[in-house]
Amino acid sequence: MENNEKIMLTAADVAEILQIKPSRAYSIIRQMNAKLTKKGKLVLRGRVNRRYFEEKISI
């Protein structure tokens, strides 16, 4: 992987991007991962796919 962008974001990353507390970031990640699971995607607890996150928050 040449570029240094992470594929998965952690709660700390989400909290920093959205300027929220880490506990709220975990809640947002859980909600996003629940939607991804319903679509049949593999998810990692406490992390969210960067592209999906950016798409959902309209970055």
FENSUL-V630194 format. One record per pair of residues at least 6 apart in sequence whose ideal C-beta (glycine too) atoms are under 6 Angstrom apart, sorted by the first residue. I is the first residue (numbers start at 1). J is the second residue. D is the distance in Angstrom with one decimal. If there is no record, write none. Layout:
i->{I & I}
j->{J & J}
d->{D & D}
This chain:
i->{7 & 8 & 9 & 9 & 9 & 10 & 11 & 11 & 11 & 11 & 11 & 14 & 15 & 15 & 29 & 32 & 33 & 36 & 37}
j->{50 & 47 & 48 & 50 & 53 & 47 & 22 & 25 & 26 & 29 & 46 & 25 & 22 & 25 & 48 & 48 & 43 & 43 & 43}
d->{5.9 & 4.2 & 5.4 & 5.3 & 5.7 & 5.7 & 5.1 & 4.2 & 4.8 & 5.9 & 5.9 & 4.0 & 4.7 & 4.0 & 4.7 & 5.0 & 4.2 & 5.2 & 5.7}
